[in-house]
Amino acid sequence: MAYHYTDSGLDNVWLENGYTRHDTAYGVGVSIQDTEGLHRAIGQWVISLPKPLNGAELRFLRLEMDTTQKNLAGILGADEQAVRRWEKARTKPMNGSADLLLRALYSEYTNKSSRIRRMIDRLAELDQIEAPTGRFCETDHGWQPQGCAAA
């Protein structure tokens, strides 16, 4: 009996195997043996579908890339509100150019050595830090950030 995997955030994902059902004090629970691998397979499947991505699929891919709506909006050349609207309209298709770019981003992101992954990871880091204070010194080699030798 297949398991309807709604924890993915997608309504159309069913698991044939790779999971275990067990009884808990709260009812039947499910454990998945390789969630990371499953999500990678779902993501690759989603971007291969010959139809426009919808809001639920956008959200799934964004979460798999571990990025914020704000960062993804910047990468897609959209505003944060557009990403929010797309995600909220779970079944409505995205705009064509954003759809194509998101598919390419996700495909490259899953390649752990790609520049795209490093860029997205860097954007996520930037979201975490507070506004830094830049300190610069003029040296024999021009202006340099921080690390100025005492004069």
WOKANOR-V98944 format. One record per residue. N is the residue number from 1. RES is the residue in three letters. OMEGA is omega in radians with two decimals (* if undefined). Layout:
n = <N,N>
res = <RES,RES>
omega = <OMEGA,OMEGA>
//
This chain:
n = <1,2,3,4,5,6,7,8,9,10,11,12,13,14,15,16,17,18,19,20,21,22,23,24,25,26,27,28,29,30,31,32,33,34,35,36,37,38,39,40,41,42,43,44,45,46,47,48,49,50,51,52,53,54,55,56,57,58,59,60,61,62,63,64,65,66,67,68,69,70,71,72,73,74,75,76,77,78,79,80,81,82,83,84,85,86,87,88,89,90,91,92,93,94,95,96,97,98,99,100,101,102,103,104,105,106,107,108,109,110,111,112,113,114,115,116,117,118,119,120,121,122,123,124,125,126,127,128,129,130,131,132,133,134,135,136,137,138,139,140,141,142,143,144,145,146,147,148,149,150,151>
res = <MET,ALA,TYR,HIS,TYR,THR,ASP,SER,GLY,LEU,ASP,ASN,VAL,TRP,LEU,GLU,ASN,GLY,TYR,THR,ARG,HIS,ASP,THR,ALA,TYR,GLY,VAL,GLY,VAL,SER,ILE,GLN,ASP,THR,GLU,GLY,LEU,HIS,ARG,ALA,ILE,GLY,GLN,TRP,VAL,ILE,SER,LEU,PRO,LYS,PRO,LEU,ASN,GLY,ALA,GLU,LEU,ARG,PHE,LEU,ARG,LEU,GLU,MET,ASP,THR,THR,GLN,LYS,ASN,LEU,ALA,GLY,ILE,LEU,GLY,ALA,ASP,GLU,GLN,ALA,VAL,ARG,ARG,TRP,GLU,LYS,ALA,ARG,THR,LYS,PRO,MET,ASN,GLY,SER,ALA,ASP,LEU,LEU,LEU,ARG,ALA,LEU,TYR,SER,GLU,TYR,THR,ASN,LYS,SER,SER,ARG,ILE,ARG,ARG,MET,ILE,ASP,ARG,LEU,ALA,GLU,LEU,ASP,GLN,ILE,GLU,ALA,PRO,THR,GLY,ARG,PHE,CYS,GLU,THR,ASP,HIS,GLY,TRP,GLN,PRO,GLN,GLY,CYS,ALA,ALA,ALA>
omega = <-3.11,3.14,3.10,-3.03,-3.13,3.11,3.09,-3.06,3.13,-3.08,-2.98,-3.13,3.13,3.12,3.11,3.12,3.14,3.11,3.12,3.04,3.09,3.14,3.06,3.10,-3.09,-3.12,-3.12,3.07,3.14,3.04,3.11,-3.04,-3.08,-3.08,-3.13,3.11,3.11,-3.11,3.09,3.12,3.11,-3.14,3.12,3.10,-3.12,-3.09,3.12,-3.10,-3.11,3.11,3.10,3.05,3.06,-3.08,3.13,3.13,3.05,-3.12,3.11,-3.11,3.13,-3.14,3.10,3.09,3.08,3.13,-3.11,3.05,-3.14,-3.13,3.13,3.11,3.12,3.14,-3.10,-3.11,3.13,3.04,-3.08,3.14,3.11,3.12,3.10,-3.14,3.14,-3.12,-3.11,3.10,-2.95,-3.05,-3.10,3.13,3.07,3.05,-3.00,-3.07,3.10,3.10,-3.12,-3.14,3.12,3.10,3.13,3.12,-3.10,3.13,3.12,-3.12,-3.12,3.03,-2.96,-3.12,-3.04,3.08,3.14,3.14,3.13,3.12,-3.13,3.09,3.14,3.10,3.11,3.09,-3.12,3.11,-3.04,-3.04,3.08,-3.11,-3.12,3.03,3.13,3.09,-3.05,3.09,3.03,-3.13,3.08,-3.12,-3.12,-3.13,-3.13,3.07,3.06,3.09,-3.12,3.07,3.13,-3.11,*>
//
